[in-house]
Amino acid sequence: MQQDALIWLSILLLGSLFNGIQGDDNNPPTEVKRCSGDKPFPLEVRVHGCTVPPCNIIKGANVVFEIDFAVNKFITSMTTKVWATTLGFITIPYELPADVAAVCPNLMYGAYCPLYPTEDVTYLFIFPVGEYPEIGVKIEIYLIDQDRDTVTCFICDIKVKKGPGASKVYELNYLN
């Protein structure tokens, strides 16, 4: 009887372990590209609602990125830098609000700065998409530490699109 209970307990534990390894089915990994040079690449990136770029992004909305990365040195602070390239040759910095650019307050699962070498953490990056033309854009996302070293970097292609209600025209009648 005890042996049967141990076998069932072992099967349940193994099932739980394999279920945890599968990850979050709601937000599967997104196929992102490496930045140029020898910059560290994230362990995994999940762009909510997108697995294969270009990711369709609604202008005026926020896009949720979960960025898993490992650190290789002692880090006390980090900031997010975004560069946007369109038409293949026009590259500009994409300004972020300070609270969005700050990485440490947006670490997930109880992680916080300072970070120590070999730690792997997840950063919740809420990317605000402005009212931009409907075009394809290559965005490069860099996490930069207190020494201005790149902690991780990746490229994701996006396509800015109108929202579902964007074609509606509202008319205000000030005469009544």
Secondary structure, 3 states (H helix, E strand, C coil): CHHHHHHHHHHHHHHHHHHHHHCCCCCCCCCCEECCCCCCCCCEEEECCECCCCEEEECCCEEEEEEEEECCCCECCEEEEEEEEECCCEEEEECCCHHHHECHHHECCCCCCCECCCCEEEEEEEEECCCCCCCEEEEEEEEEECCCCEEEEEEEEEEEECCCCCCCCCCCCCCC
